[in-house]
């Protein structure tokens, strides 16, 4: 795997962890408050969101980036 691809994958994994963590926490807190089972519910939701978002970032990200590059040129 070349360096550029490694950087893109590392970025996708990191950005996915941060964004899904923040969003799942905020939405659960807004919708449920902080019941006893909040932590386990949040971790489960975070994991599901992460598994969904990583392929989306890796597959949709390059297409979206190319379109944005064409629009801005």
N, C-alpha and C positions, 0 to 999 in steps of 0.2 A: 504494500500500500504506500503510495507516495505521500510526501509531506503535506501537500495541499488537501488531499482527501482526508488524511488523518486530522488535520485542523478543522475541516468542515464537520466531520463526525464528532470530534471532541466538543465543538461548539454546540452542535445539535443536542448532544447528550446533556451538556451543562445547562444550556438555555431551557431545554425541556424540563429539567429538574426544578430549576428556579421558578419558571412561569407556572407550571402545574402545581407546584407547592403553594405558591402565593394565591393563585386563583381558587384552588380547592379549599384552602383554609378560609379565605374571605367569604366564599359562597356558603360554605357550611356554617360559619359563624353567623352570617346574616339570616340564614334560613332556619337553623336549629338552635342558635345560641350556643351555650357551652354545657351540654348535659354530661353526665358521667362518662358516657361512651364516645365522647367527642374525639379523643385521640385515636382510638381504633377506627372509627368511622372515617376520620380525616386521612389516616395512613392508607386505608383501603381505597378511598376515592383518589388519593394522590397517585397510588400505584396504577390504578386503572387509567387515569388521565395520562400518566407518563407513557404507558404502553401504547396508547392511542396516538399521542402527539409526536413521538419520535419518528415513526414511519412517515407521518404527515410532513414533518420538517424536512426529512431527508428526500422525500419524493416531490413534494409540492414546492419546497423552498427554491431549488434551482430553476424551476419553470417560472415562478413568480419573480425571482431575481433577474432572469433574462428579459422578461416583459418590462420590468421597471427600468432596466438599463436601456432598452430600446425607447421607452417613453422619454427618458431624461436626456438622451443624446440629441 
